[in-house]
Amino acid sequence: MKKLFASVLILVVVLVAVVLFRAGSAYPDRQVAPATLGELPQFDEDAAVSRFAGALRFPTISYDDRSNFDAASFEALRAYLEANFPLVHERAQPEIIAGHSLLYTLPGSDPSLKAALFAGHIDVVPVDDITLDEWTHPPFDGIVADGTVWGRGALDDKLTVLALLEALEFLLADGLAPERTIYFAFGHDEEVGGKDGAAAIVKHLAAQNVELEFAVDEGGVVTKGMFEGIDRPLAIIGVAEKGYVNTRLVVEDAGGHSSQPPPQTGLGVLARAIVAVEDNPFPATLDHLAMSFDYYGHYAPLGQRAAFANRWLFGPLIRSRLLNERSAAASMHTTIAATMASGSSKSNILPTRAEAVINHRILPGETAESVRERVERTIDDERVTVKAEMAWDPSPIAPTTSWGYELIASTIRGTDDSILVAPYLIQGGTDAKYYYALTPNVYRFMMITATPESLRYVHGIDERVSVEDYLRAVRFYAQLLLRASKNN
């Protein structure tokens, strides 16, 4: 018995030693050195904020039903940008792509250098009429009040568009003459998938044999209080994004009067199908969270480092805990969100056609078709037809060893060396997915500070951004443009 106890004790000691050794050695400091940034030219900050607010007054809305598209609003915004950024429109060769997307080309002096592309989008999501009374300021009034710019698009994504134009305008006024060609690409339908806008821009550039050194779009942010154990600001750069597919479930039936119902109506069959899908979540993996942790884990508490460094031992416990956190869970598996349903038009009529839509954000490793097939197998009911709509697969994962990634990361840290930087998987969709056709080095980042509270304003009521954050974004893009334009 004593020998058994001694053996168990030795095994425990060895196990603890291995766990602690791996915790101490698995996470070296992987932060890039902060760039030494030069002084920027002065610019009129109040005027810059006013121009940004003015751009929010144009309701450039993308609807799922494209017949509601308001071309006049996009044309008016385009005229506004032309009037307010004259040097950009004089020097950067503006083009209109696919009717409403905008492409600017600032030629570089060295044609041997691959170009850099900065992307954003000028469209916004709709505002539900029933929520209008809940907005502090009307969503399309572009109000500046209390140190804040209020309005639909303030975060997603006119901030990127206006900050880039503002930065380039004053750099051109200061004599910017790039060695590397710079592109600005602003799609007009990102909020409905970008298939008319960004996809057309990529096709246009590809036809000219354009190769990019890197592309950067909206997406990542500087987080505060969003990663457990990290008390420093953490900037997350999106190196990949999940795919997207709506599975539409359709049940067709004979219908009739509700006074003589069958054992299950079409709507009842549909409800069972939805529950079956929700009760069978997709497999979860820690791979993408671990990718981020590899970069900030050096600064995490010992307990977290021990757990992640020894996933062979603690993996099930980590997964179980994180699957209960909605944000973390979304990075671990393909999601299931039943969002729309319909039956008959009257309470006493049996539905002849019942439909529901389940929205899925697809983890790398899956495809839109594999998701549809899994949903169909899970339901396993020949009365339910499963169709895939608005589908695109997950993006590739961009490298963190490229010049483009290091340029973005070092510029972030150059603005504030207390900021840590890590790659991560974007849970939503952006136009960035199209630019992999021109370069493997596609990244997503915008210099704003995000907290759990502020993120709810994206696509939400009272969308807004602080004046301080907007001006910080302008300065960041100016520094990034300066560095990207040079051959170094």
C-alpha positions as CSV (number, residue, x, y, z in Angstrom):
1,M,0.0,0.0,0.0
2,K,2.9,2.4,0.9
3,K,4.5,1.6,-2.5
4,L,1.2,2.4,-4.3
5,F,0.8,5.6,-2.4
6,A,4.5,6.6,-3.1
7,S,4.0,5.8,-6.8
8,V,0.8,7.9,-7.0
9,L,2.6,10.7,-5.2
10,I,5.5,10.6,-7.6
11,L,3.1,10.6,-10.5
12,V,1.3,13.6,-9.2
13,V,4.5,15.5,-8.6
14,V,5.7,14.7,-12.1
15,L,2.4,15.8,-13.5
16,V,2.4,19.1,-11.6
17,A,6.0,19.7,-12.7
18,V,5.1,19.1,-16.4
19,V,2.1,21.3,-16.2
20,L,4.1,24.2,-14.5
21,F,7.0,23.7,-16.9
22,R,4.8,24.0,-19.9
23,A,3.0,27.0,-18.4
24,G,6.3,28.7,-18.0
25,S,7.9,27.9,-21.3
26,A,5.0,27.7,-23.8
27,Y,4.3,31.4,-24.0
28,P,7.3,33.5,-24.8
29,D,6.7,37.2,-25.3
30,R,5.6,37.4,-29.0
31,Q,4.8,41.1,-29.1
32,V,6.4,43.1,-31.9
33,A,8.5,46.1,-31.1
34,P,6.6,49.4,-31.2
35,A,7.3,51.4,-34.3
36,T,9.0,54.8,-33.9
37,L,6.4,57.1,-35.4
38,G,7.1,60.6,-36.7
39,E,5.1,63.7,-36.0
40,L,2.0,64.1,-38.1
41,P,1.0,67.4,-39.8
42,Q,-1.6,69.5,-38.0
43,F,-5.2,69.2,-39.1
44,D,-8.4,70.9,-38.0
45,E,-9.9,68.3,-35.6
46,D,-13.2,70.1,-35.2
47,A,-13.7,70.2,-39.0
48,A,-12.7,66.5,-39.3
49,V,-15.3,65.5,-36.7
50,S,-17.9,67.7,-38.5
51,R,-17.2,66.0,-41.8
52,F,-17.6,62.6,-40.2
53,A,-20.9,63.5,-38.7
54,G,-22.1,64.9,-42.0
55,A,-21.4,61.6,-43.7
56,L,-23.8,59.9,-41.2
57,R,-26.7,62.0,-42.5
58,F,-26.9,60.0,-45.7
59,P,-29.1,56.9,-45.3
60,T,-27.0,54.6,-47.4
61,I,-28.9,51.5,-46.3
62,S,-28.5,48.0,-47.5
63,Y,-31.7,45.9,-47.4
64,D,-32.0,42.2,-47.8
65,D,-34.6,43.0,-50.4
66,R,-32.5,44.8,-52.9
67,S,-35.6,46.4,-54.5
68,N,-35.6,48.8,-51.6
69,F,-32.1,50.1,-52.6
70,D,-32.0,53.9,-52.5
71,A,-29.5,54.9,-55.2
72,A,-30.0,58.6,-54.5
73,S,-28.6,58.4,-51.0
74,F,-25.4,56.7,-52.3
75,E,-25.0,59.3,-55.0
76,A,-25.5,62.1,-52.5
77,L,-22.9,60.7,-50.2
78,R,-20.5,60.4,-53.1
79,A,-21.0,64.1,-54.0
80,Y,-20.4,65.0,-50.3
81,L,-17.1,63.1,-50.2
82,E,-16.0,64.7,-53.4
83,A,-16.8,68.2,-52.1
84,N,-15.1,67.6,-48.7
85,F,-11.9,65.8,-49.8
86,P,-10.8,67.6,-52.9
87,L,-7.1,66.6,-52.8
88,V,-8.0,62.9,-52.5
89,H,-10.4,63.2,-55.5
90,E,-7.8,65.2,-57.5
91,R,-4.8,62.9,-56.8
92,A,-6.2,59.5,-56.1
93,Q,-8.0,58.7,-59.4
94,P,-11.5,58.0,-58.1
95,E,-13.6,55.4,-59.9
96,I,-17.1,54.2,-59.4
97,I,-17.4,50.4,-59.5
98,A,-20.6,48.4,-59.9
99,G,-22.7,51.6,-59.8
100,H,-22.0,52.7,-56.3
101,S,-18.8,51.3,-54.8
102,L,-15.7,53.6,-54.7
103,L,-12.1,52.8,-55.6
104,Y,-9.3,55.3,-55.2
105,T,-5.8,54.8,-56.6
106,L,-2.9,56.8,-55.4
107,P,0.0,55.8,-57.7
108,G,3.4,55.0,-56.2
109,S,6.7,56.0,-57.8
110,D,8.1,52.4,-57.7
111,P,6.1,50.0,-59.8
112,S,8.1,47.0,-58.5
113,L,6.4,47.3,-55.1
114,K,3.2,45.5,-54.6
115,A,0.3,47.8,-53.6
116,A,-1.4,48.2,-50.3
117,L,-5.2,48.3,-50.1
118,F,-7.3,49.9,-47.3
119,A,-10.9,48.8,-47.4
120,G,-14.2,49.9,-45.7
121,H,-17.8,50.2,-46.7
122,I,-20.3,53.0,-47.2
123,D,-23.5,51.1,-46.6
124,V,-25.2,50.7,-43.2
125,V,-27.9,48.4,-41.8
126,P,-31.5,49.6,-41.5
127,V,-33.1,51.1,-38.4
128,D,-36.3,49.4,-37.2
129,D,-39.1,52.0,-37.2
130,I,-40.4,50.7,-33.9
131,T,-37.1,51.6,-32.2
132,L,-36.8,55.2,-33.4
133,D,-38.2,56.6,-30.2
134,E,-35.4,54.8,-28.3
135,W,-32.6,56.6,-30.0
136,T,-31.1,59.5,-28.0
137,H,-30.6,61.4,-31.3
138,P,-32.2,60.5,-34.6
139,P,-30.1,57.8,-36.3
140,F,-29.5,59.8,-39.5
141,D,-29.0,63.3,-38.0
142,G,-25.3,62.9,-37.5
143,I,-25.3,64.7,-34.2
144,V,-22.1,65.6,-32.2
145,A,-22.9,66.0,-28.5
146,D,-21.3,65.2,-25.2
147,G,-18.0,64.3,-26.8
148,T,-19.7,61.7,-29.0
149,V,-20.7,61.3,-32.7
150,W,-24.1,59.7,-32.9
151,G,-25.7,58.0,-35.8
152,R,-26.1,54.8,-37.9
153,G,-22.7,54.0,-39.4
154,A,-20.7,55.7,-36.7
155,L,-19.1,52.4,-35.9
156,D,-20.0,50.2,-38.8
157,D,-18.3,51.4,-41.0
158,K,-18.3,55.1,-42.1
159,L,-15.7,55.6,-39.3
160,T,-13.2,53.7,-41.4
161,V,-14.1,55.4,-44.6
162,L,-14.0,58.9,-43.3
163,A,-10.9,58.4,-41.1
164,L,-9.0,57.1,-44.1
165,L,-10.1,59.9,-46.4
166,E,-9.4,62.5,-43.7
167,A,-5.9,61.1,-43.1
168,L,-5.0,60.9,-46.8
169,E,-6.4,64.5,-47.4
170,F,-4.0,66.1,-44.9
171,L,-1.1,63.9,-45.8
172,L,-1.5,65.0,-49.5
173,A,-1.7,68.6,-48.3
174,D,1.6,67.9,-46.5
175,G,3.3,66.6,-49.7
176,L,2.8,62.9,-49.5
177,A,4.4,61.2,-52.5
178,P,4.2,57.4,-52.0
179,E,6.7,54.9,-53.3
180,R,4.1,52.1,-53.1
181,T,0.7,52.4,-54.8
182,I,-2.1,52.9,-52.3
183,Y,-5.7,51.8,-52.9
184,F,-8.9,52.7,-51.0
185,A,-11.8,50.4,-51.7
186,F,-15.2,51.2,-50.3
187,G,-17.9,48.7,-51.1
188,H,-21.6,49.7,-51.2
189,D,-23.2,46.4,-50.1
190,E,-21.1,44.8,-47.4
191,E,-24.1,44.5,-45.1
192,V,-25.7,42.1,-47.5
193,G,-22.6,40.1,-48.4
194,G,-20.5,42.4,-50.7
195,K,-21.2,40.3,-53.8
196,D,-22.0,43.4,-56.0
197,G,-19.4,45.8,-54.4
198,A,-16.2,44.4,-53.1
199,A,-16.4,41.4,-55.4
200,A,-16.6,43.7,-58.4
201,I,-13.7,45.8,-57.1
202,V,-11.5,42.7,-56.8
203,K,-12.5,41.6,-60.3
204,H,-11.6,45.1,-61.6
205,L,-8.2,45.0,-60.0
206,A,-7.5,41.4,-61.0
207,A,-8.2,42.4,-64.6
208,Q,-5.4,44.9,-64.3
209,N,-3.1,42.1,-62.8
210,V,-2.9,44.0,-59.5
211,E,-1.1,42.1,-56.8
212,L,-1.3,43.4,-53.2
213,E,1.3,43.3,-50.5
214,F,-1.5,43.3,-48.0
215,A,-5.1,44.5,-47.5
216,V,-6.6,45.8,-44.3
217,D,-10.4,46.2,-43.7
218,E,-12.6,46.8,-40.7
219,G,-12.9,44.2,-38.0
220,G,-10.5,44.0,-35.1
221,V,-10.5,46.6,-32.3
222,V,-8.6,47.6,-29.1
223,T,-10.4,45.7,-26.4
224,K,-10.6,46.6,-22.7
225,G,-11.9,44.2,-20.1
226,M,-12.9,41.6,-22.6
227,F,-10.2,39.0,-22.1
228,E,-10.0,37.5,-18.6
229,G,-6.9,38.2,-16.7
230,I,-5.6,40.8,-19.2
231,D,-5.6,44.2,-17.6
232,R,-3.8,46.0,-20.5
233,P,-5.5,47.1,-23.7
234,L,-5.5,44.2,-26.2
235,A,-5.7,44.9,-29.9
236,I,-7.1,42.0,-31.9
237,I,-6.3,41.8,-35.6
238,G,-8.6,39.7,-37.6
239,V,-6.6,37.1,-39.7
240,A,-9.7,35.1,-40.8
241,E,-13.4,35.3,-40.6
242,K,-16.2,32.8,-40.3
243,G,-18.4,31.9,-43.2
244,Y,-22.1,32.5,-43.5
245,V,-25.1,30.5,-44.6
246,N,-28.9,30.7,-44.0
247,T,-30.5,27.3,-44.0
248,R,-34.2,27.7,-45.0
249,L,-36.5,25.0,-43.6
250,V,-39.7,24.5,-45.6
251,V,-42.7,22.3,-44.8
252,E,-45.5,22.1,-47.3
253,D,-48.9,20.7,-46.3
254,A,-52.5,20.5,-47.6
255,G,-53.7,23.2,-45.2
256,G,-57.3,23.5,-44.3
257,H,-59.5,24.7,-41.4
258,S,-58.0,24.8,-37.9
259,S,-61.1,23.1,-36.4
260,Q,-59.9,19.8,-38.0
261,P,-56.2,19.8,-37.5
262,P,-53.8,16.8,-38.2
263,P,-51.7,15.4,-35.4
264,Q,-48.9,17.9,-36.5
265,T,-49.5,21.0,-38.5
266,G,-46.8,22.1,-40.9
267,L,-45.8,24.6,-38.3
268,G,-45.5,21.9,-35.7
269,V,-43.2,19.8,-38.0
270,L,-41.1,22.9,-38.5
271,A,-40.9,23.6,-34.8
272,R,-39.6,20.1,-34.1
273,A,-37.0,20.5,-36.9
274,I,-35.7,23.8,-35.3
275,V,-35.5,22.2,-31.9
276,A,-33.6,19.2,-33.3
277,V,-31.0,21.5,-34.9
278,E,-30.6,23.6,-31.7
279,D,-30.3,20.5,-29.6
280,N,-27.4,19.2,-31.7
281,P,-24.7,21.9,-31.8
282,F,-21.7,21.7,-34.0
283,P,-18.4,20.3,-32.5
284,A,-16.4,22.8,-30.6
285,T,-12.6,23.4,-30.9
286,L,-10.2,25.6,-28.9
287,D,-7.9,26.1,-31.9
288,H,-8.9,29.6,-32.8
289,L,-8.9,30.9,-29.2
290,A,-5.6,29.3,-28.7
291,M,-4.2,31.1,-31.7
292,S,-5.0,34.4,-29.9
293,F,-3.7,33.2,-26.6
294,D,-0.4,32.3,-28.1
295,Y,0.2,36.0,-28.6
296,Y,-1.1,37.4,-25.3
297,G,-0.6,34.3,-23.0
298,H,2.8,35.6,-21.8
299,Y,0.9,38.3,-20.0
300,A,-1.9,36.1,-18.7
301,P,-2.2,34.8,-15.1
302,L,-0.3,31.5,-14.4
303,G,-3.5,29.5,-14.0
304,Q,-4.7,30.4,-17.5
305,R,-1.3,29.7,-19.0
306,A,-1.2,26.3,-17.3
307,A,-4.6,25.5,-18.6
308,F,-4.0,26.5,-22.2
309,A,-0.4,25.1,-22.3
310,N,-1.8,21.7,-21.2
311,R,-4.9,21.4,-23.3
312,W,-4.2,17.7,-23.5
313,L,-5.2,17.6,-19.8
314,F,-7.5,20.6,-19.3
315,G,-9.1,20.9,-22.7
316,P,-12.5,19.4,-21.8
317,L,-12.7,21.7,-18.7
318,I,-11.8,24.8,-20.8
319,R,-14.3,23.9,-23.5
320,S,-17.0,23.3,-21.0
321,R,-16.5,26.6,-19.3
322,L,-16.1,28.7,-22.4
323,L,-19.1,27.3,-24.2
324,N,-21.2,29.0,-21.5
325,E,-19.8,32.4,-22.6
326,R,-21.5,33.5,-25.7
327,S,-18.6,35.5,-27.2
328,A,-16.1,32.8,-26.6
329,A,-18.4,30.0,-27.7
330,A,-19.0,31.8,-31.1
331,S,-15.2,31.4,-31.8
332,M,-15.3,27.7,-30.9
333,H,-17.9,26.3,-33.3
334,T,-20.3,26.9,-36.2
335,T,-23.2,28.7,-34.7
336,I,-27.0,28.0,-34.9
337,A,-29.4,31.0,-34.7
338,A,-33.1,30.5,-35.6
339,T,-34.1,34.0,-36.6
340,M,-37.2,34.0,-38.8
341,A,-40.4,31.9,-39.1
342,S,-43.7,32.1,-40.8
343,G,-46.9,30.0,-41.1
344,S,-50.4,30.9,-42.2
345,S,-51.9,34.3,-42.6
346,K,-54.8,33.7,-40.1
347,S,-55.1,32.0,-36.8
348,N,-57.9,29.6,-38.0
349,I,-56.1,28.5,-41.2
350,L,-53.7,25.6,-41.3
351,P,-50.5,26.6,-43.0
352,T,-50.0,25.2,-46.5
353,R,-46.4,26.4,-46.3
354,A,-44.4,26.9,-43.1
355,E,-40.8,28.3,-43.3
356,A,-38.0,29.2,-40.9
357,V,-34.5,30.5,-41.4
358,I,-31.6,29.5,-39.3
359,N,-28.5,31.7,-39.6
360,H,-25.1,29.9,-39.3
361,R,-21.7,31.5,-38.9
362,I,-19.3,28.8,-40.2
363,L,-16.0,27.9,-38.5
364,P,-13.0,27.3,-40.7
365,G,-13.0,23.6,-41.6
366,E,-16.7,23.6,-42.5
367,T,-18.3,24.8,-45.6
368,A,-21.8,26.2,-46.4
369,E,-22.7,22.9,-48.1
370,S,-21.4,20.8,-45.2
371,V,-23.5,22.9,-42.8
372,R,-26.6,22.4,-45.0
373,E,-26.0,18.6,-45.1
374,R,-25.5,18.4,-41.4
375,V,-28.8,20.3,-40.7
376,E,-30.6,18.0,-43.1
377,R,-29.2,14.8,-41.4
378,T,-30.0,16.2,-38.0
379,I,-33.7,16.9,-38.8
380,D,-34.0,13.6,-40.6
381,D,-37.5,14.3,-41.7
382,E,-38.5,14.0,-45.4
383,R,-41.3,16.5,-44.8
384,V,-38.7,19.2,-44.2
385,T,-36.8,20.6,-47.2
386,V,-33.5,22.3,-46.3
387,K,-32.1,24.9,-48.7
388,A,-28.9,27.0,-48.4
389,E,-29.1,30.7,-49.1
390,M,-26.7,33.7,-48.9
391,A,-23.8,31.3,-48.6
392,W,-20.1,31.8,-48.5
393,D,-17.4,29.7,-47.0
394,P,-15.0,30.7,-44.2
395,S,-11.9,32.7,-45.3
396,P,-8.4,31.4,-45.3
397,I,-6.2,32.3,-42.3
398,A,-3.7,35.0,-43.1
399,P,-0.2,34.7,-41.8
400,T,1.1,36.6,-38.8
401,T,4.6,36.5,-40.2
402,S,4.0,38.9,-43.2
403,W,5.3,42.4,-43.5
404,G,1.7,43.6,-43.6
405,Y,0.7,42.0,-40.2
406,E,3.9,43.3,-38.6
407,L,3.4,46.8,-40.0
408,I,-0.1,47.0,-38.6
409,A,0.9,45.5,-35.2
410,S,4.0,47.7,-34.8
411,T,2.0,50.8,-35.8
412,I,-0.7,50.0,-33.2
413,R,2.0,49.6,-30.5
414,G,3.8,52.7,-31.8
415,T,0.7,54.8,-30.9
416,D,0.7,53.3,-27.4
417,D,3.3,50.7,-26.2
418,S,1.0,49.5,-23.4
419,I,-1.2,47.9,-26.0
420,L,-0.8,44.1,-26.6
421,V,-1.6,42.7,-30.1
422,A,-3.0,39.3,-31.0
423,P,-4.5,37.7,-34.1
424,Y,-8.1,36.4,-33.9
425,L,-11.0,34.9,-35.8
426,I,-13.7,37.4,-36.8
427,Q,-17.1,36.0,-35.9
428,G,-19.0,38.1,-38.4
429,G,-18.4,38.8,-42.1
430,T,-16.6,41.6,-43.9
431,D,-15.6,42.5,-47.4
432,A,-12.1,41.4,-46.5
433,K,-13.0,37.8,-47.6
434,Y,-12.8,38.9,-51.3
435,Y,-9.3,40.3,-51.2
436,Y,-7.7,36.9,-50.7
437,A,-7.9,36.7,-54.5
438,L,-5.3,39.4,-54.6
439,T,-3.1,38.6,-51.6
440,P,-2.9,36.0,-48.8
441,N,-2.1,38.8,-46.4
442,V,-5.6,40.1,-45.5
443,Y,-6.2,41.7,-42.1
444,R,-9.0,43.4,-40.2
445,F,-8.5,46.2,-37.7
446,M,-9.9,49.6,-36.9
447,M,-8.4,51.8,-34.2
448,I,-11.3,52.1,-31.8
449,T,-11.6,51.0,-28.2
450,A,-14.3,48.4,-27.5
451,T,-15.8,47.2,-24.3
452,P,-18.6,44.7,-23.7
453,E,-21.0,47.6,-23.4
454,S,-19.9,49.5,-26.5
455,L,-20.1,46.5,-28.8
456,R,-23.8,46.4,-28.4
457,Y,-24.1,49.6,-30.3
458,V,-22.9,48.0,-33.5
459,H,-26.1,47.5,-35.6
460,G,-28.0,48.6,-32.4
461,I,-29.9,51.5,-31.0
462,D,-27.8,54.6,-30.3
463,E,-24.8,53.6,-32.5
464,R,-22.1,56.0,-31.7
465,V,-18.4,56.6,-31.2
466,S,-16.5,59.0,-29.1
467,V,-14.8,62.0,-30.7
468,E,-11.6,60.9,-29.1
469,D,-11.8,57.5,-30.7
470,Y,-12.5,58.9,-34.1
471,L,-9.6,61.3,-34.0
472,R,-7.4,58.5,-32.8
473,A,-8.5,56.4,-35.8
474,V,-7.6,59.3,-38.1
475,R,-4.1,59.6,-36.6
476,F,-3.6,55.8,-36.7
477,Y,-4.5,55.5,-40.4
478,A,-2.2,58.5,-41.2
479,Q,0.7,56.7,-39.6
480,L,-0.2,53.4,-41.3
481,L,-0.5,55.1,-44.6
482,L,2.9,56.9,-44.2
483,R,4.6,53.6,-43.3
484,A,2.9,51.5,-46.0
485,S,3.7,54.0,-48.7
486,K,7.4,53.5,-48.2
487,N,9.7,50.7,-49.3
488,N,10.9,49.5,-45.9
